[in-house]
Structures are given as structure tokens and as C-alpha cells.
Amino acid sequence: LTETDDGAIFTGAVVTGFGYEVVSSVGEFTTLSYCTAVLRQSSRLTTYARSVAGRIEISNLSFAGAKGS
């Protein structure tokens, strides 16, 4: 999978809530962590997102897509 493909899958995972099952282990971790952050503390999502994005480039695409939704 390319970064573009992952980005598309991530967007679906965030929206559906179960699409993360088809992504890689790294993607799965990022998606699960992202969804958890949204449910628990949406107010701190920006800070959390930046922290993860700083370590996993693909996560940046995921958060960008989620914010656009």
C-alpha cells in the first residue's frame, strides 16, 4: 500500500469505525488511538493528533481527512 492508499483507507476507518481492520498494524494502532482520543477527549484531539503525526507520517493524512469531514 502507498501513502495515498493508506490515507483513503484511514478516512474510511475513522468514519465507519471498523475499517481499521483492513489497514496495516501501524495504521490499525493509529486508527484505534485516534478513535479513542475522539471519544474520550475531543478537546485535546489537536494536541494528541500532532503528537502521533510527529511519529507516524501516515497519521497526518488520517487526521486531515477527519477534520475535513
PyMOL Python script that loads the backbone (N, CA, C, O; Angstrom):
from pymol import cmd

cmd.read_pdbstr("""\
ATOM      1  N   LEU A   1       0.831  -1.204   0.000  1.00  0.00           N
ATOM      2  CA  LEU A   1       0.000   0.000   0.000  1.00  0.00           C
ATOM      3  C   LEU A   1       0.866   1.255   0.000  1.00  0.00           C
ATOM      4  O   LEU A   1       1.911   1.305   0.649  1.00  0.00           O
ATOM      5  N   THR A   2       0.420   2.254  -0.728  1.00  0.00           N
ATOM      6  CA  THR A   2       1.150   3.514  -0.761  1.00  0.00           C
ATOM      7  C   THR A   2       0.552   4.447   0.278  1.00  0.00           C
ATOM      8  O   THR A   2      -0.482   4.138   0.870  1.00  0.00           O
ATOM      9  N   GLU A   3       1.192   5.582   0.502  1.00  0.00           N
ATOM     10  CA  GLU A   3       0.671   6.526   1.495  1.00  0.00           C
ATOM     11  C   GLU A   3      -0.714   7.016   1.082  1.00  0.00           C
ATOM     12  O   GLU A   3      -1.583   7.237   1.925  1.00  0.00           O
ATOM     13  N   THR A   4      -0.908   7.182  -0.227  1.00  0.00           N
ATOM     14  CA  THR A   4      -2.203   7.649  -0.722  1.00  0.00           C
ATOM     15  C   THR A   4      -3.280   6.615  -0.428  1.00  0.00           C
ATOM     16  O   THR A   4      -4.367   6.953   0.040  1.00  0.00           O
ATOM     17  N   ASP A   5      -2.968   5.350  -0.705  1.00  0.00           N
ATOM     18  CA  ASP A   5      -3.931   4.284  -0.446  1.00  0.00           C
ATOM     19  C   ASP A   5      -4.265   4.211   1.042  1.00  0.00           C
ATOM     20  O   ASP A   5      -5.431   4.094   1.420  1.00  0.00           O
ATOM     21  N   ASP A   6      -3.240   4.281   1.873  1.00  0.00           N
ATOM     22  CA  ASP A   6      -3.459   4.247   3.313  1.00  0.00           C
ATOM     23  C   ASP A   6      -4.343   5.413   3.745  1.00  0.00           C
ATOM     24  O   ASP A   6      -5.235   5.253   4.578  1.00  0.00           O
ATOM     25  N   GLY A   7      -4.089   6.579   3.174  1.00  0.00           N
ATOM     26  CA  GLY A   7      -4.868   7.753   3.534  1.00  0.00           C
ATOM     27  C   GLY A   7      -6.343   7.531   3.248  1.00  0.00           C
ATOM     28  O   GLY A   7      -7.205   7.913   4.039  1.00  0.00           O
ATOM     29  N   ALA A   8      -6.625   6.909   2.106  1.00  0.00           N
ATOM     30  CA  ALA A   8      -8.012   6.648   1.729  1.00  0.00           C
ATOM     31  C   ALA A   8      -8.650   5.662   2.702  1.00  0.00           C
ATOM     32  O   ALA A   8      -9.798   5.830   3.113  1.00  0.00           O
ATOM     33  N   ILE A   9      -7.886   4.631   3.062  1.00  0.00           N
ATOM     34  CA  ILE A   9      -8.389   3.624   3.990  1.00  0.00           C
ATOM     35  C   ILE A   9      -8.604   4.233   5.371  1.00  0.00           C
ATOM     36  O   ILE A   9      -9.595   3.943   6.041  1.00  0.00           O
ATOM     37  N   PHE A  10      -7.671   5.074   5.786  1.00  0.00           N
ATOM     38  CA  PHE A  10      -7.790   5.705   7.095  1.00  0.00           C
ATOM     39  C   PHE A  10      -9.077   6.510   7.191  1.00  0.00           C
ATOM     40  O   PHE A  10      -9.782   6.449   8.199  1.00  0.00           O
ATOM     41  N   THR A  11      -9.382   7.263   6.139  1.00  0.00           N
ATOM     42  CA  THR A  11     -10.590   8.075   6.137  1.00  0.00           C
ATOM     43  C   THR A  11     -11.808   7.189   6.358  1.00  0.00           C
ATOM     44  O   THR A  11     -12.703   7.532   7.130  1.00  0.00           O
ATOM     45  N   GLY A  12     -11.837   6.044   5.673  1.00  0.00           N
ATOM     46  CA  GLY A  12     -12.964   5.123   5.819  1.00  0.00           C
ATOM     47  C   GLY A  12     -13.010   4.539   7.217  1.00  0.00           C
ATOM     48  O   GLY A  12     -14.087   4.338   7.778  1.00  0.00           O
ATOM     49  N   ALA A  13     -11.837   4.264   7.781  1.00  0.00           N
ATOM     50  CA  ALA A  13     -11.771   3.669   9.111  1.00  0.00           C
ATOM     51  C   ALA A  13     -12.330   4.625  10.158  1.00  0.00           C
ATOM     52  O   ALA A  13     -13.069   4.215  11.054  1.00  0.00           O
ATOM     53  N   VAL A  14     -11.975   5.891  10.038  1.00  0.00           N
ATOM     54  CA  VAL A  14     -12.427   6.883  11.009  1.00  0.00           C
ATOM     55  C   VAL A  14     -13.945   7.059  10.923  1.00  0.00           C
ATOM     56  O   VAL A  14     -14.617   7.232  11.941  1.00  0.00           O
ATOM     57  N   VAL A  15     -14.474   7.014   9.706  1.00  0.00           N
ATOM     58  CA  VAL A  15     -15.910   7.217   9.501  1.00  0.00           C
ATOM     59  C   VAL A  15     -16.724   5.987   9.896  1.00  0.00           C
ATOM     60  O   VAL A  15     -17.721   6.104  10.609  1.00  0.00           O
ATOM     61  N   THR A  16     -16.309   4.824   9.442  1.00  0.00           N
ATOM     62  CA  THR A  16     -17.072   3.607   9.703  1.00  0.00           C
ATOM     63  C   THR A  16     -16.845   3.060  11.103  1.00  0.00           C
ATOM     64  O   THR A  16     -17.761   2.517  11.722  1.00  0.00           O
ATOM     65  N   GLY A  17     -15.627   3.205  11.599  1.00  0.00           N
ATOM     66  CA  GLY A  17     -15.332   2.717  12.936  1.00  0.00           C
ATOM     67  C   GLY A  17     -14.843   1.276  12.934  1.00  0.00           C
ATOM     68  O   GLY A  17     -14.378   0.784  13.962  1.00  0.00           O
ATOM     69  N   PHE A  18     -14.940   0.585  11.790  1.00  0.00           N
ATOM     70  CA  PHE A  18     -14.457  -0.793  11.731  1.00  0.00           C
ATOM     71  C   PHE A  18     -13.540  -1.016  10.541  1.00  0.00           C
ATOM     72  O   PHE A  18     -13.010  -2.112  10.362  1.00  0.00           O
ATOM     73  N   GLY A  19     -13.347   0.015   9.727  1.00  0.00           N
ATOM     74  CA  GLY A  19     -12.488  -0.110   8.562  1.00  0.00           C
ATOM     75  C   GLY A  19     -11.029  -0.318   8.925  1.00  0.00           C
ATOM     76  O   GLY A  19     -10.236  -0.739   8.082  1.00  0.00           O
ATOM     77  N   TYR A  20     -10.665  -0.032  10.162  1.00  0.00           N
ATOM     78  CA  TYR A  20      -9.271  -0.187  10.590  1.00  0.00           C
ATOM     79  C   TYR A  20      -8.792  -1.631  10.451  1.00  0.00           C
ATOM     80  O   TYR A  20      -7.587  -1.880  10.400  1.00  0.00           O
ATOM     81  N   GLU A  21      -9.711  -2.570  10.391  1.00  0.00           N
ATOM     82  CA  GLU A  21      -9.334  -3.981  10.309  1.00  0.00           C
ATOM     83  C   GLU A  21      -8.568  -4.299   9.029  1.00  0.00           C
ATOM     84  O   GLU A  21      -7.842  -5.292   8.975  1.00  0.00           O
ATOM     85  N   VAL A  22      -8.721  -3.468   8.000  1.00  0.00           N
ATOM     86  CA  VAL A  22      -8.080  -3.759   6.720  1.00  0.00           C
ATOM     87  C   VAL A  22      -6.749  -3.037   6.550  1.00  0.00           C
ATOM     88  O   VAL A  22      -6.053  -3.256   5.559  1.00  0.00           O
ATOM     89  N   VAL A  23      -6.388  -2.187   7.495  1.00  0.00           N
ATOM     90  CA  VAL A  23      -5.134  -1.452   7.372  1.00  0.00           C
ATOM     91  C   VAL A  23      -3.989  -2.209   8.023  1.00  0.00           C
ATOM     92  O   VAL A  23      -4.199  -3.228   8.681  1.00  0.00           O
ATOM     93  N   SER A  24      -2.772  -1.701   7.835  1.00  0.00           N
ATOM     94  CA  SER A  24      -1.588  -2.351   8.398  1.00  0.00           C
ATOM     95  C   SER A  24      -1.582  -2.227   9.917  1.00  0.00           C
ATOM     96  O   SER A  24      -2.412  -1.524  10.492  1.00  0.00           O
ATOM     97  N   SER A  25      -0.639  -2.913  10.564  1.00  0.00           N
ATOM     98  CA  SER A  25      -0.551  -2.871  12.024  1.00  0.00           C
ATOM     99  C   SER A  25      -0.347  -1.441  12.511  1.00  0.00           C
ATOM    100  O   SER A  25      -0.930  -1.031  13.515  1.00  0.00           O
ATOM    101  N   VAL A  26       0.480  -0.689  11.800  1.00  0.00           N
ATOM    102  CA  VAL A  26       0.730   0.700  12.179  1.00  0.00           C
ATOM    103  C   VAL A  26      -0.544   1.507  12.010  1.00  0.00           C
ATOM    104  O   VAL A  26      -0.895   2.314  12.870  1.00  0.00           O
ATOM    105  N   GLY A  27      -1.227   1.291  10.910  1.00  0.00           N
ATOM    106  CA  GLY A  27      -2.468   2.004  10.648  1.00  0.00           C
ATOM    107  C   GLY A  27      -3.535   1.651  11.665  1.00  0.00           C
ATOM    108  O   GLY A  27      -4.288   2.509  12.125  1.00  0.00           O
ATOM    109  N   GLU A  28      -3.586   0.376  12.006  1.00  0.00           N
ATOM    110  CA  GLU A  28      -4.584  -0.071  12.976  1.00  0.00           C
ATOM    111  C   GLU A  28      -4.369   0.619  14.311  1.00  0.00           C
ATOM    112  O   GLU A  28      -5.316   1.107  14.927  1.00  0.00           O
ATOM    113  N   PHE A  29      -3.126   0.659  14.753  1.00  0.00           N
ATOM    114  CA  PHE A  29      -2.792   1.303  16.023  1.00  0.00           C
ATOM    115  C   PHE A  29      -3.178   2.776  15.996  1.00  0.00           C
ATOM    116  O   PHE A  29      -3.782   3.292  16.937  1.00  0.00           O
ATOM    117  N   THR A  30      -2.816   3.447  14.896  1.00  0.00           N
ATOM    118  CA  THR A  30      -3.108   4.870  14.766  1.00  0.00           C
ATOM    119  C   THR A  30      -4.610   5.123  14.778  1.00  0.00           C
ATOM    120  O   THR A  30      -5.089   6.032  15.457  1.00  0.00           O
ATOM    121  N   THR A  31      -5.355   4.309  14.017  1.00  0.00           N
ATOM    122  CA  THR A  31      -6.800   4.488  13.930  1.00  0.00           C
ATOM    123  C   THR A  31      -7.463   4.253  15.280  1.00  0.00           C
ATOM    124  O   THR A  31      -8.312   5.035  15.706  1.00  0.00           O
ATOM    125  N   LEU A  32      -7.076   3.180  15.946  1.00  0.00           N
ATOM    126  CA  LEU A  32      -7.658   2.870  17.250  1.00  0.00           C
ATOM    127  C   LEU A  32      -7.363   3.988  18.243  1.00  0.00           C
ATOM    128  O   LEU A  32      -8.246   4.415  18.987  1.00  0.00           O
ATOM    129  N   SER A  33      -6.134   4.454  18.251  1.00  0.00           N
ATOM    130  CA  SER A  33      -5.737   5.526  19.164  1.00  0.00           C
ATOM    131  C   SER A  33      -6.507   6.797  18.839  1.00  0.00           C
ATOM    132  O   SER A  33      -6.942   7.521  19.734  1.00  0.00           O
ATOM    133  N   TYR A  34      -6.669   7.060  17.536  1.00  0.00           N
ATOM    134  CA  TYR A  34      -7.376   8.255  17.092  1.00  0.00           C
ATOM    135  C   TYR A  34      -8.832   8.211  17.535  1.00  0.00           C
ATOM    136  O   TYR A  34      -9.344   9.173  18.107  1.00  0.00           O
ATOM    137  N   CYS A  35      -9.496   7.090  17.269  1.00  0.00           N
ATOM    138  CA  CYS A  35     -10.905   6.953  17.640  1.00  0.00           C
ATOM    139  C   CYS A  35     -11.078   7.093  19.146  1.00  0.00           C
ATOM    140  O   CYS A  35     -12.025   7.725  19.615  1.00  0.00           O
ATOM    141  N   THR A  36     -10.169   6.507  19.891  1.00  0.00           N
ATOM    142  CA  THR A  36     -10.234   6.581  21.354  1.00  0.00           C
ATOM    143  C   THR A  36     -10.102   8.029  21.817  1.00  0.00           C
ATOM    144  O   THR A  36     -10.813   8.473  22.719  1.00  0.00           O
ATOM    145  N   ALA A  37      -9.185   8.755  21.187  1.00  0.00           N
ATOM    146  CA  ALA A  37      -8.964  10.150  21.555  1.00  0.00           C
ATOM    147  C   ALA A  37     -10.211  10.977  21.270  1.00  0.00           C
ATOM    148  O   ALA A  37     -10.568  11.859  22.051  1.00  0.00           O
ATOM    149  N   VAL A  38     -10.868  10.695  20.159  1.00  0.00           N
ATOM    150  CA  VAL A  38     -12.072  11.442  19.786  1.00  0.00           C
ATOM    151  C   VAL A  38     -13.183  11.197  20.798  1.00  0.00           C
ATOM    152  O   VAL A  38     -13.870  12.127  21.219  1.00  0.00           O
ATOM    153  N   LEU A  39     -13.349   9.945  21.181  1.00  0.00           N
ATOM    154  CA  LEU A  39     -14.421   9.596  22.112  1.00  0.00           C
ATOM    155  C   LEU A  39     -14.157  10.097  23.528  1.00  0.00           C
ATOM    156  O   LEU A  39     -15.071  10.540  24.223  1.00  0.00           O
ATOM    157  N   ARG A  40     -12.890  10.019  23.947  1.00  0.00           N
ATOM    158  CA  ARG A  40     -12.554  10.387  25.322  1.00  0.00           C
ATOM    159  C   ARG A  40     -12.324  11.893  25.519  1.00  0.00           C
ATOM    160  O   ARG A  40     -12.876  12.502  26.435  1.00  0.00           O
ATOM    161  N   GLN A  41     -11.501  12.478  24.645  1.00  0.00           N
ATOM    162  CA  GLN A  41     -11.194  13.900  24.830  1.00  0.00           C
ATOM    163  C   GLN A  41     -11.041  14.614  23.494  1.00  0.00           C
ATOM    164  O   GLN A  41      -9.925  14.842  23.026  1.00  0.00           O
ATOM    165  N   SER A  42     -12.151  14.958  22.894  1.00  0.00           N
ATOM    166  CA  SER A  42     -12.115  15.638  21.602  1.00  0.00           C
ATOM    167  C   SER A  42     -11.471  17.016  21.737  1.00  0.00           C
ATOM    168  O   SER A  42     -10.923  17.549  20.773  1.00  0.00           O
ATOM    169  N   SER A  43     -11.540  17.586  22.932  1.00  0.00           N
ATOM    170  CA  SER A  43     -10.972  18.915  23.157  1.00  0.00           C
ATOM    171  C   SER A  43      -9.453  18.904  23.042  1.00  0.00           C
ATOM    172  O   SER A  43      -8.833  19.920  22.728  1.00  0.00           O
ATOM    173  N   ARG A  44      -8.856  17.724  23.305  1.00  0.00           N
ATOM    174  CA  ARG A  44      -7.404  17.627  23.251  1.00  0.00           C
ATOM    175  C   ARG A  44      -6.943  16.916  21.984  1.00  0.00           C
ATOM    176  O   ARG A  44      -5.769  16.565  21.858  1.00  0.00           O
ATOM    177  N   LEU A  45      -7.856  16.706  21.055  1.00  0.00           N
ATOM    178  CA  LEU A  45      -7.551  15.968  19.831  1.00  0.00           C
ATOM    179  C   LEU A  45      -6.414  16.605  19.045  1.00  0.00           C
ATOM    180  O   LEU A  45      -5.532  15.909  18.543  1.00  0.00           O
ATOM    181  N   THR A  46      -6.437  17.922  18.940  1.00  0.00           N
ATOM    182  CA  THR A  46      -5.405  18.609  18.169  1.00  0.00           C
ATOM    183  C   THR A  46      -4.013  18.300  18.710  1.00  0.00           C
ATOM    184  O   THR A  46      -3.109  17.956  17.948  1.00  0.00           O
ATOM    185  N   THR A  47      -3.843  18.420  20.005  1.00  0.00           N
ATOM    186  CA  THR A  47      -2.546  18.138  20.621  1.00  0.00           C
ATOM    187  C   THR A  47      -2.168  16.681  20.439  1.00  0.00           C
ATOM    188  O   THR A  47      -1.023  16.369  20.111  1.00  0.00           O
ATOM    189  N   TYR A  48      -3.118  15.794  20.648  1.00  0.00           N
ATOM    190  CA  TYR A  48      -2.874  14.361  20.514  1.00  0.00           C
ATOM    191  C   TYR A  48      -2.517  14.026  19.071  1.00  0.00           C
ATOM    192  O   TYR A  48      -1.579  13.273  18.810  1.00  0.00           O
ATOM    193  N   ALA A  49      -3.272  14.591  18.147  1.00  0.00           N
ATOM    194  CA  ALA A  49      -3.036  14.325  16.729  1.00  0.00           C
ATOM    195  C   ALA A  49      -1.628  14.738  16.322  1.00  0.00           C
ATOM    196  O   ALA A  49      -0.939  14.003  15.615  1.00  0.00           O
ATOM    197  N   ARG A  50      -1.209  15.904  16.766  1.00  0.00           N
ATOM    198  CA  ARG A  50       0.132  16.382  16.421  1.00  0.00           C
ATOM    199  C   ARG A  50       1.200  15.471  17.009  1.00  0.00           C
ATOM    200  O   ARG A  50       2.234  15.238  16.383  1.00  0.00           O
ATOM    201  N   SER A  51       0.958  14.962  18.193  1.00  0.00           N
ATOM    202  CA  SER A  51       1.925  14.079  18.842  1.00  0.00           C
ATOM    203  C   SER A  51       2.110  12.795  18.039  1.00  0.00           C
ATOM    204  O   SER A  51       3.235  12.343  17.828  1.00  0.00           O
ATOM    205  N   VAL A  52       1.004  12.216  17.597  1.00  0.00           N
ATOM    206  CA  VAL A  52       1.059  10.987  16.808  1.00  0.00           C
ATOM    207  C   VAL A  52       1.612  11.269  15.420  1.00  0.00           C
ATOM    208  O   VAL A  52       2.443  10.517  14.911  1.00  0.00           O
ATOM    209  N   ALA A  53       1.146  12.356  14.810  1.00  0.00           N
ATOM    210  CA  ALA A  53       1.582  12.699  13.458  1.00  0.00           C
ATOM    211  C   ALA A  53       3.088  12.922  13.408  1.00  0.00           C
ATOM    212  O   ALA A  53       3.734  12.657  12.394  1.00  0.00           O
ATOM    213  N   GLY A  54       3.631  13.408  14.502  1.00  0.00           N
ATOM    214  CA  GLY A  54       5.069  13.654  14.549  1.00  0.00           C
ATOM    215  C   GLY A  54       5.866  12.366  14.473  1.00  0.00           C
ATOM    216  O   GLY A  54       7.028  12.374  14.067  1.00  0.00           O
ATOM    217  N   ARG A  55       5.242  11.250  14.865  1.00  0.00           N
ATOM    218  CA  ARG A  55       5.936   9.959  14.863  1.00  0.00           C
ATOM    219  C   ARG A  55       5.509   9.093  13.679  1.00  0.00           C
ATOM    220  O   ARG A  55       6.303   8.294  13.182  1.00  0.00           O
ATOM    221  N   ILE A  56       4.281   9.242  13.230  1.00  0.00           N
ATOM    222  CA  ILE A  56       3.783   8.442  12.102  1.00  0.00           C
ATOM    223  C   ILE A  56       3.241   9.380  11.024  1.00  0.00           C
ATOM    224  O   ILE A  56       2.196  10.005  11.205  1.00  0.00           O
ATOM    225  N   GLU A  57       3.952   9.472   9.912  1.00  0.00           N
ATOM    226  CA  GLU A  57       3.555  10.390   8.843  1.00  0.00           C
ATOM    227  C   GLU A  57       2.151  10.106   8.326  1.00  0.00           C
ATOM    228  O   GLU A  57       1.383  11.035   8.078  1.00  0.00           O
ATOM    229  N   ILE A  58       1.815   8.847   8.164  1.00  0.00           N
ATOM    230  CA  ILE A  58       0.515   8.492   7.598  1.00  0.00           C
ATOM    231  C   ILE A  58      -0.634   9.006   8.457  1.00  0.00           C
ATOM    232  O   ILE A  58      -1.718   9.281   7.943  1.00  0.00           O
ATOM    233  N   SER A  59      -0.405   9.137   9.755  1.00  0.00           N
ATOM    234  CA  SER A  59      -1.454   9.603  10.646  1.00  0.00           C
ATOM    235  C   SER A  59      -1.886  11.019  10.277  1.00  0.00           C
ATOM    236  O   SER A  59      -3.036  11.399  10.495  1.00  0.00           O
ATOM    237  N   ASN A  60      -0.968  11.793   9.721  1.00  0.00           N
ATOM    238  CA  ASN A  60      -1.279  13.157   9.329  1.00  0.00           C
ATOM    239  C   ASN A  60      -2.390  13.166   8.289  1.00  0.00           C
ATOM    240  O   ASN A  60      -3.265  14.030   8.326  1.00  0.00           O
ATOM    241  N   LEU A  61      -2.363  12.217   7.367  1.00  0.00           N
ATOM    242  CA  LEU A  61      -3.397  12.119   6.342  1.00  0.00           C
ATOM    243  C   LEU A  61      -4.727  11.759   6.985  1.00  0.00           C
ATOM    244  O   LEU A  61      -5.774  12.278   6.599  1.00  0.00           O
ATOM    245  N   SER A  62      -4.679  10.871   7.962  1.00  0.00           N
ATOM    246  CA  SER A  62      -5.889  10.436   8.644  1.00  0.00           C
ATOM    247  C   SER A  62      -6.578  11.598   9.343  1.00  0.00           C
ATOM    248  O   SER A  62      -7.785  11.789   9.195  1.00  0.00           O
ATOM    249  N   PHE A  63      -5.818  12.372  10.101  1.00  0.00           N
ATOM    250  CA  PHE A  63      -6.387  13.493  10.832  1.00  0.00           C
ATOM    251  C   PHE A  63      -6.884  14.576   9.880  1.00  0.00           C
ATOM    252  O   PHE A  63      -7.911  15.208  10.128  1.00  0.00           O
ATOM    253  N   ALA A  64      -6.157  14.783   8.799  1.00  0.00           N
ATOM    254  CA  ALA A  64      -6.563  15.801   7.829  1.00  0.00           C
ATOM    255  C   ALA A  64      -7.909  15.433   7.230  1.00  0.00           C
ATOM    256  O   ALA A  64      -8.772  16.291   7.050  1.00  0.00           O
ATOM    257  N   GLY A  65      -8.086  14.153   6.922  1.00  0.00           N
ATOM    258  CA  GLY A  65      -9.344  13.692   6.337  1.00  0.00           C
ATOM    259  C   GLY A  65     -10.478  13.788   7.341  1.00  0.00           C
ATOM    260  O   GLY A  65     -11.601  14.138   6.980  1.00  0.00           O
ATOM    261  N   ALA A  66     -10.194  13.482   8.590  1.00  0.00           N
ATOM    262  CA  ALA A  66     -11.217  13.517   9.626  1.00  0.00           C
ATOM    263  C   ALA A  66     -11.694  14.947   9.865  1.00  0.00           C
ATOM    264  O   ALA A  66     -12.892  15.188  10.014  1.00  0.00           O
ATOM    265  N   LYS A  67     -10.767  15.884   9.900  1.00  0.00           N
ATOM    266  CA  LYS A  67     -11.124  17.284  10.132  1.00  0.00           C
ATOM    267  C   LYS A  67     -11.970  17.818   8.985  1.00  0.00           C
ATOM    268  O   LYS A  67     -12.840  18.665   9.184  1.00  0.00           O
ATOM    269  N   GLY A  68     -11.706  17.312   7.776  1.00  0.00           N
ATOM    270  CA  GLY A  68     -12.449  17.783   6.610  1.00  0.00           C
ATOM    271  C   GLY A  68     -13.867  17.246   6.577  1.00  0.00           C
ATOM    272  O   GLY A  68     -14.740  17.840   5.944  1.00  0.00           O
ATOM    273  N   SER A  69     -14.113  16.113   7.261  1.00  0.00           N
ATOM    274  CA  SER A  69     -15.440  15.500   7.254  1.00  0.00           C
ATOM    275  C   SER A  69     -16.434  16.390   7.989  1.00  0.00           C
ATOM    276  O   SER A  69     -17.611  16.046   8.093  1.00  0.00           O
TER     277      SER A  69
END
""", "prot")
cmd.dss("prot")
cmd.show_as("cartoon", "prot")
cmd.util.cbc("prot")
cmd.orient("prot")
